[in-house]
Amino acid sequence: MGPMTERVADYPRPPRLEPSHRRIRIRLGGETIADTQAAWRVLETFHPPVWYLPPDAFRPGVLRPAPGQSFCEWKGLARYWTLAAGGVVAVAAGWSYPAPSAGFVTIRDHVAVYAGRMEACLVDDESVVPQPGDFYGGWITQDLIGPFKGEAGTTGW
């Protein structure tokens, strides 16, 4: 295990929010639709980090309101976003918290996306692997050690 390795089993519950200055880029439809070095990571036990990008990291017109909502016991009520670029439309592929719980107010209106619904999501220059399953939105990078919630047999965690 190298000095930059993180074990997701060591992440806290309730989750921790931390700033990151790593370069985060998202590609869809052959275009870079988001680029920032001002993202936030949410770290929760057995989950790869979920990256929240400020709204101004996204190109104008990429984010479109999508129907539906969900509730997170830690962050509150989420709304969904459809992302569109280069002729590709990814329905409800992003989410944000317009009025997050007290411990997460810093990510108000910041947008997270499901990596598996994008052409590519990059942390620095590394393409991420989507967290297993169709509900969780974590991004797996080479510096993470699982197991990750969402893999077969993890529904009871």
C-alpha positions in Angstrom: 0.0 0.0 0.0 1.5 3.3 -1.1 1.4 6.7 0.6 -1.5 7.9 -1.5 -3.7 4.8 -1.0 -7.0 5.1 0.8 -9.1 2.3 2.2 -12.8 3.0 1.8 -13.4 0.9 4.9 -11.6 3.6 6.9 -13.9 6.4 5.7 -16.3 7.6 8.4 -20.0 7.2 8.9 -21.6 9.7 9.0 -19.8 10.8 5.9 -17.1 13.5 5.8 -17.0 16.4 3.4 -13.6 17.6 2.3 -12.3 20.1 -0.4 -10.1 18.9 -3.2 -7.8 20.7 -5.6 -7.4 17.8 -7.9 -8.5 18.5 -11.4 -11.9 17.0 -12.2 -13.1 16.8 -15.8 -16.3 15.2 -17.2 -16.7 14.3 -20.9 -20.0 13.7 -22.7 -20.8 13.5 -26.4 -17.1 14.1 -27.3 -17.0 17.3 -25.4 -15.6 18.4 -22.0 -18.7 19.5 -20.2 -17.1 20.3 -16.8 -13.6 21.2 -15.6 -12.6 22.3 -12.1 -10.0 22.2 -9.4 -12.6 23.3 -6.8 -14.6 20.1 -6.2 -15.7 18.6 -2.9 -15.5 14.9 -2.0 -18.0 13.1 0.2 -16.3 10.1 1.9 -18.5 7.5 3.5 -17.6 4.0 4.8 -17.3 1.4 2.0 -18.1 4.0 -0.7 -15.6 5.4 -3.2 -15.7 9.3 -3.0 -18.6 11.1 -4.6 -17.3 14.3 -6.3 -19.4 17.5 -6.1 -18.6 20.2 -8.7 -19.6 23.8 -8.4 -22.3 24.7 -10.9 -19.9 27.1 -12.8 -17.6 24.2 -13.5 -20.2 23.0 -16.1 -20.5 24.6 -19.6 -23.6 26.7 -20.0 -26.6 24.7 -21.2 -25.2 21.3 -20.2 -27.4 21.0 -17.1 -31.2 20.7 -17.5 -33.6 20.0 -14.6 -34.8 16.4 -14.5 -37.9 15.0 -12.8 -37.6 13.1 -9.6 -35.9 13.5 -6.2 -34.4 11.3 -3.5 -33.5 11.6 0.1 -30.2 11.1 1.8 -30.2 10.6 5.5 -27.0 12.8 5.8 -27.4 15.4 3.0 -31.2 15.8 2.7 -33.4 16.1 -0.4 -31.7 15.8 -3.8 -32.9 17.0 -7.1 -31.8 15.5 -10.4 -30.2 16.9 -13.6 -30.1 15.7 -17.2 -26.8 16.4 -18.9 -26.6 17.0 -22.6 -23.7 17.7 -25.0 -22.6 16.7 -28.5 -25.9 15.2 -29.3 -25.9 12.9 -26.3 -28.5 13.3 -23.5 -28.0 11.6 -20.2 -31.3 11.7 -18.4 -31.2 12.2 -14.6 -27.4 11.5 -14.6 -26.6 14.2 -12.1 -27.9 15.4 -8.7 -27.5 18.2 -6.3 -28.8 19.4 -2.9 -30.5 22.8 -3.1 -31.0 22.9 0.7 -28.6 20.4 2.2 -28.4 19.4 5.9 -26.2 21.6 8.2 -23.1 19.5 7.8 -23.2 19.7 4.0 -24.2 23.4 3.3 -20.9 23.9 1.5 -22.1 21.7 -1.4 -25.4 23.5 -1.8 -26.2 23.4 -5.6 -22.9 21.6 -6.4 -23.5 18.8 -8.9 -22.4 15.1 -8.7 -22.7 12.8 -11.7 -22.9 9.1 -12.3 -19.6 8.3 -14.0 -21.1 5.3 -15.8 -23.5 7.6 -17.6 -20.8 9.9 -18.9 -18.3 9.3 -21.7 -15.5 9.8 -19.2 -14.9 11.2 -15.7 -11.3 12.0 -14.8 -9.5 12.8 -11.6 -6.4 14.5 -12.6 -5.7 12.5 -15.8 -7.1 9.1 -14.6 -10.3 7.8 -16.0 -12.5 6.7 -13.1 -14.4 3.4 -12.8 -18.1 3.9 -11.7 -19.1 2.5 -8.3 -20.9 -0.8 -8.8 -24.7 -0.8 -8.9 -27.2 1.6 -10.4 -27.8 3.7 -7.3 -24.5 4.8 -5.9 -22.5 7.6 -7.5 -18.9 7.1 -6.3 -15.8 7.2 -8.5 -13.2 4.5 -8.2 -9.6 5.5 -8.8 -6.4 3.5 -8.6 -5.5 4.9 -5.2 -8.6 3.3 -3.5 -8.9 -0.1 -1.8 -12.3 -1.8 -1.6 -14.5 -3.7 -1.1 -17.0 -1.1 -2.4 -20.7 -1.0 -1.5 -22.7 -1.9 -4.6 -20.7 -5.0 -5.4 -22.5 -8.4 -5.3 -23.3 -9.4 -1.7 -23.1 -5.8 -0.2 -26.7 -4.9 0.0 -26.8 -5.6 3.7 -23.9 -3.3 4.6 
